[in-house]
Amino acid sequence: MTLEEERERGARAKAILSEPIVIETFDVIRAKYFDAWRTSGEADSKLREHYFALFNAVDEFEQHLTSVLKSGEMAIQQMK
């Protein structure tokens, strides 16, 4: 991938991460999964594991976008 492509991907990731509806969506989904995990029954370990995995998947999704953003920022620095 070229530096220009990295820069463009980073710019798109930044736009996504700064979009208010995306920020709200991450917050709502995290709260939903956390609450479902927290209120699951003590005997239902599979359900708790499921919600825990979903909660972590949201973080992984956001972390990937953040990584793309940072790669774009580094590309900008290398292009200077």
C-alpha positions in Angstrom: 0.0 0.0 0.0 1.3 3.4 -0.9 1.8 6.3 1.6 -1.0 8.1 -0.2 -3.4 5.2 0.2 -2.4 4.9 3.9 -3.1 8.6 4.4 -6.5 8.3 2.7 -7.5 5.3 4.8 -6.4 7.2 7.9 -8.5 10.2 6.9 -11.5 8.0 6.4 -11.0 6.2 9.7 -10.7 9.6 11.5 -14.0 10.7 9.9 -15.7 7.6 11.0 -14.4 7.7 14.5 -15.3 11.4 14.9 -18.9 11.0 13.5 -21.3 11.6 16.4 -23.6 8.8 15.4 -20.7 6.3 15.4 -19.6 7.5 18.8 -23.2 7.1 20.1 -23.4 3.7 18.5 -20.3 2.4 20.2 -21.5 3.7 23.6 -25.0 2.3 23.2 -23.8 -1.1 22.1 -21.2 -1.3 24.8 -23.8 -0.4 27.4 -26.2 -2.9 26.1 -23.7 -5.8 26.1 -22.3 -4.8 29.5 -25.7 -4.7 31.0 -26.7 -8.0 29.5 -23.5 -9.5 30.8 -24.0 -8.0 34.2 -27.6 -9.1 34.6 -27.2 -12.6 33.3 -27.9 -15.4 35.7 -25.2 -16.9 37.7 -25.8 -20.3 36.2 -25.8 -19.1 32.6 -22.0 -19.0 32.0 -22.4 -19.5 28.3 -24.6 -16.5 27.9 -22.2 -14.4 30.0 -19.3 -15.5 27.9 -21.3 -14.6 24.8 -22.0 -11.1 25.9 -18.4 -10.7 27.1 -17.1 -11.7 23.7 -19.5 -9.2 22.0 -18.5 -6.4 24.3 -14.8 -7.1 23.4 -15.6 -7.3 19.7 -16.9 -3.7 19.8 -13.5 -2.7 21.3 -11.6 -4.6 18.6 -13.6 -2.9 15.9 -12.9 0.5 17.3 -9.2 -0.4 17.9 -8.8 -1.4 14.3 -10.2 1.9 13.1 -7.8 3.7 15.5 -4.9 1.7 14.1 -5.8 2.7 10.6 -6.0 6.3 11.7 -2.6 6.2 13.3 -1.1 4.5 10.2 -2.5 7.3 8.2 -0.9 9.9 10.5 2.4 8.1 10.2 2.1 8.1 6.4 1.6 11.9 6.5 4.8 12.3 8.5 6.7 10.1 6.1 5.4 12.1 3.2 6.8 15.3 4.6 
